[in-house]
Amino acid sequence: MDNVVRCPACGQANRVTAVESGKQAVCGKCKAPLTGAAHSDGHPVEVTDANFRDVISEGPTVVDFWAGWCGPCRMIAPVIEQLAKERTDIRFAKLNVDENPRTASSFSVQGIPLLIFFKDGVERGRVVGAVPRGQIENAIRQYLA
């Protein structure tokens, strides 16, 4: 029987059959190992208009709405990367607002960087701007505890 496993690196859905002992399934798109964990590689998942709902649908997820031209977005990116490496209890994701305008519009994104905190697909809170790590950690405790 096939299972569908979402890639922890790129978010691609993969149909996985039983694999032989000693072998590991890999993503058909990016070739990352499919371990079943949402954040096993320690990096935020890249999300798009196409896979956004699937990525946020299970468990606690922090989505960073950003753009390549945004200086404050570049300032906060290393903080999000570090948290993704340290926090195995939360999925971190990034959505480029220029490349994914439908999702950005549906969440009325007016300023970036914007962190939206989701639990089982439901928005629980927001933090706007390049805020310090401590403020992000407080928001995680407040919105995702």
Secondary structure, DSSP 8 states (H G I E B T S, - for coil): --EEEE-TTT--EEEE----TT---B-TTT--B--S-TTTTSS-EEE-TTTHHHHHSSSEEEEEEE-TT-HHHHHHHHHHHHHHHH-SSSEEEEEETTT-HHHHHHTT--SSSEEEEEETTEEEEEEESS--HHHHHHHHHHHH-
